[in-house]
């Protein structure tokens, strides 16, 4: 009986460990991208601190989970832990603290961090459930369902980048300076990475999915995701 319990404990630990490692790594990487100079950060953000980066890691960890329940837990656990790690570091290791020039955060700043962390924790919970479900459908679903899931996944991974491009082209009225060009470059990188990840999944998936189903789902999902990021950005500006 003791041996069975030990085996069960190790099995649970093996199931939880990927989410723990991925969540901590994502949170630390996103915080690091905030600390480095802007010239370097613009290259790190698409890979470590973007909707694409967090989404693709949650998808990968969820895809490797054996059951539907564990898939959902992997997606949620990865994103929630990453959010907690990131905002924990923001609250305790700001630039002022690192330079020894004073307290880490003012009361107003701390409240702002708490509001932002609560907002993104809610997003991590919802996004983790959706990404976990998509990963499960891609792995075990029918040809049609897997095509829809991959199309939706592409829209979610590319949505933030698509919104940045849409905003600059149709909404932005200011000058197209180096900052805007940097944002466009980062968005272009995220779009290319999103396409590369999903195309790789399409090639590896057996049996293959219907490309028409995938393209329709990707188009609708991308449009909905861009609209969602517009709403997210509007809410985030008030936090």
C-alpha positions as CSV (number, residue, x, y, z in Angstrom):
1,X,0.0,0.0,0.0
2,X,2.8,2.4,0.9
3,X,4.5,1.6,-2.4
4,X,1.3,2.3,-4.4
5,X,0.9,5.6,-2.6
6,X,4.5,6.5,-3.5
7,X,3.9,5.6,-7.1
8,X,0.8,7.6,-7.2
9,X,2.5,10.6,-5.7
10,X,5.3,10.4,-8.2
11,X,2.7,10.2,-11.0
12,X,0.9,13.3,-9.8
13,X,4.2,15.1,-9.4
14,X,5.3,14.2,-13.0
15,X,1.9,15.6,-14.2
16,X,2.3,18.8,-12.3
17,X,6.0,19.4,-12.9
18,X,5.8,20.6,-16.5
19,X,3.3,23.3,-15.6
20,X,5.3,24.4,-12.6
21,X,8.5,24.7,-14.7
22,X,6.8,26.4,-17.6
23,X,4.9,28.8,-15.4
24,X,8.0,29.9,-13.4
25,X,10.1,30.2,-16.6
26,X,7.4,32.3,-18.4
27,X,7.0,34.7,-15.4
28,X,10.8,35.2,-15.0
29,X,11.4,35.6,-18.7
30,X,8.6,38.2,-19.0
31,X,10.0,40.2,-16.1
32,X,13.5,40.0,-17.5
33,X,12.2,41.4,-20.9
34,X,11.0,44.4,-18.9
35,X,14.4,45.0,-17.3
36,X,16.6,45.0,-20.3
37,X,17.2,48.1,-22.5
38,X,14.5,48.8,-25.1
39,X,16.9,48.0,-27.9
40,X,17.2,44.5,-26.6
41,X,13.7,44.2,-25.1
42,X,12.0,44.7,-28.5
43,X,13.5,41.3,-29.6
44,X,12.8,39.6,-26.3
45,X,9.1,40.6,-26.0
46,X,7.8,38.6,-29.0
47,X,9.5,35.5,-27.7
48,X,9.0,35.8,-23.9
49,X,6.5,38.4,-23.0
50,X,3.6,38.4,-25.5
51,X,0.3,36.8,-26.1
52,X,2.0,34.5,-28.6
53,X,4.8,33.4,-26.2
54,X,2.5,32.6,-23.3
55,X,-0.1,31.0,-25.5
56,X,2.2,28.7,-27.3
57,X,3.8,27.5,-24.1
58,X,0.4,26.8,-22.5
59,X,-0.6,24.9,-25.7
60,X,2.5,22.8,-25.7
61,X,2.3,21.9,-22.0
62,X,-1.4,21.1,-22.4
63,X,-0.8,19.0,-25.5
64,X,1.5,16.7,-23.6
65,X,-1.1,16.0,-20.8
66,X,-2.7,12.6,-21.0
67,X,-6.3,13.3,-20.2
68,X,-8.8,16.0,-20.8
69,X,-8.9,17.1,-17.2
70,X,-5.1,17.2,-16.9
71,X,-5.0,19.1,-20.1
72,X,-7.2,21.9,-18.7
73,X,-5.2,21.9,-15.5
74,X,-2.0,22.2,-17.4
75,X,-3.2,25.2,-19.4
76,X,-4.6,27.0,-16.4
77,X,-1.7,26.1,-14.1
78,X,0.9,27.3,-16.5
79,X,-0.6,30.7,-17.1
80,X,-1.8,31.4,-13.6
81,X,1.6,30.5,-12.1
82,X,3.4,32.6,-14.7
83,X,1.1,35.6,-13.9
84,X,1.8,35.2,-10.2
85,X,5.5,34.9,-10.7
86,X,5.6,38.0,-13.0
87,X,3.6,40.3,-10.7
88,X,5.4,39.0,-7.7
89,X,8.7,40.0,-9.2
90,X,7.2,43.3,-10.3
91,X,6.1,44.1,-6.7
92,X,9.3,43.1,-5.1
93,X,12.1,43.7,-7.5
94,X,11.5,47.0,-9.3
95,X,14.3,49.1,-10.6
96,X,14.2,51.4,-7.5
97,X,14.7,48.4,-5.3
98,X,17.5,47.0,-7.4
99,X,19.3,50.3,-7.4
100,X,18.9,50.8,-3.7
101,X,17.3,54.2,-4.1
102,X,14.2,53.6,-2.1
103,X,11.1,51.5,-1.4
104,X,10.0,49.2,-4.2
105,X,6.5,50.5,-4.8
106,X,4.4,53.4,-3.5
107,X,0.9,52.5,-2.1
108,X,-0.7,53.7,-5.3
109,X,1.8,51.7,-7.4
110,X,1.1,48.6,-5.3
111,X,-2.6,49.0,-5.8
112,X,-2.1,49.3,-9.5
113,X,0.0,46.1,-9.5
114,X,-2.7,44.3,-7.5
115,X,-5.5,45.4,-10.0
116,X,-3.4,44.4,-13.0
117,X,-2.5,41.0,-11.5
118,X,-6.2,40.3,-10.7
119,X,-7.2,41.3,-14.2
120,X,-4.5,39.0,-15.8
121,X,-5.2,36.2,-13.4
122,X,-8.8,36.2,-14.6
123,X,-7.5,36.2,-18.2
124,X,-5.0,33.4,-17.4
125,X,-7.9,31.3,-16.0
126,X,-10.1,31.7,-19.0
127,X,-7.2,31.5,-21.5
128,X,-5.8,28.4,-19.9
129,X,-9.1,26.6,-20.1
130,X,-9.5,27.6,-23.8
131,X,-6.0,26.7,-24.8
132,X,-6.1,23.4,-22.8
133,X,-9.3,22.4,-24.6
134,X,-7.8,23.3,-28.0
135,X,-4.7,21.3,-27.3
136,X,-6.8,18.2,-26.4
137,X,-8.9,18.5,-29.5
138,X,-5.9,18.9,-31.7
139,X,-4.4,15.7,-30.2
140,X,-7.5,13.4,-30.1
141,X,-10.2,15.1,-32.1
142,X,-11.6,14.3,-35.6
143,X,-10.1,15.7,-38.7
144,X,-12.8,18.5,-38.8
145,X,-12.6,19.3,-35.1
146,X,-8.8,19.3,-35.1
147,X,-8.8,21.7,-38.1
148,X,-11.2,24.1,-36.3
149,X,-9.1,23.8,-33.1
150,X,-5.8,24.7,-34.9
151,X,-7.5,27.6,-36.7
152,X,-8.8,29.0,-33.4
153,X,-5.3,28.4,-31.8
154,X,-3.7,30.4,-34.6
155,X,-6.1,33.3,-34.0
156,X,-5.4,33.3,-30.3
157,X,-1.6,33.2,-30.9
158,X,-1.6,35.9,-33.6
159,X,-4.4,38.1,-32.1
160,X,-2.2,40.5,-30.1
161,X,0.2,41.1,-33.0
162,X,-2.8,41.5,-35.4
163,X,-4.3,44.1,-33.1
164,X,-1.0,46.1,-33.0
165,X,-0.9,46.2,-36.8
166,X,-4.6,47.1,-37.0
167,X,-4.1,49.9,-34.4
168,X,-1.1,51.4,-36.2
169,X,-2.7,51.3,-39.6
170,X,-6.3,52.4,-38.9
171,X,-6.3,54.1,-35.5
172,X,-2.9,55.6,-34.7
173,X,-2.7,59.3,-35.6
174,X,0.8,60.1,-34.3
175,X,4.1,60.0,-36.1
176,X,5.6,56.7,-37.3
177,X,8.7,57.0,-35.2
178,X,11.2,54.3,-34.1
179,X,8.9,53.2,-31.2
180,X,6.0,52.5,-33.6
181,X,8.3,50.8,-36.1
182,X,9.7,48.7,-33.2
183,X,6.1,47.7,-32.2
184,X,5.3,46.8,-35.9
185,X,8.5,44.7,-36.1
186,X,7.7,42.8,-32.9
187,X,4.2,42.2,-34.2
188,X,5.5,40.9,-37.5
189,X,7.8,38.5,-35.7
190,X,4.9,37.3,-33.6
191,X,2.7,36.7,-36.7
192,X,5.5,34.7,-38.4
193,X,6.1,32.6,-35.2
194,X,2.4,31.9,-34.9
195,X,2.2,30.8,-38.5
196,X,5.3,28.6,-38.1
197,X,4.0,26.9,-35.0
198,X,0.6,26.2,-36.4
199,X,2.0,25.0,-39.8
200,X,4.3,22.7,-37.9
201,X,1.3,21.3,-36.0
202,X,-0.6,20.9,-39.3
203,X,2.3,18.9,-40.8
204,X,2.8,16.7,-37.7
205,X,-0.9,16.0,-37.1
206,X,-2.0,12.5,-38.3
207,X,-4.5,12.2,-39.9
208,X,-4.1,15.6,-41.6
209,X,-6.8,18.2,-41.2
210,X,-8.9,20.0,-43.9
211,X,-7.1,23.1,-45.0
212,X,-10.4,24.9,-45.8
213,X,-11.8,24.2,-42.4
214,X,-8.5,25.5,-40.9
215,X,-8.4,28.6,-43.0
216,X,-12.0,29.6,-42.2
217,X,-11.6,29.0,-38.5
218,X,-8.3,30.9,-38.5
219,X,-9.8,33.9,-40.2
220,X,-12.8,34.1,-37.9
221,X,-10.7,33.5,-34.8
222,X,-8.1,36.1,-35.8
223,X,-10.8,38.8,-36.3
224,X,-12.4,37.9,-33.0
225,X,-9.0,37.9,-31.2
226,X,-8.1,41.3,-32.6
227,X,-11.4,42.7,-31.3
228,X,-10.7,41.0,-27.9
229,X,-7.3,42.6,-27.7
230,X,-8.8,46.0,-28.4
231,X,-11.1,45.5,-25.4
232,X,-8.3,44.1,-23.3
233,X,-6.1,47.1,-24.1
234,X,-8.8,49.5,-23.3
235,X,-9.4,47.9,-19.9
236,X,-5.7,47.6,-19.2
237,X,-5.2,51.4,-19.6
238,X,-7.6,52.0,-16.7
239,X,-5.8,49.8,-14.2
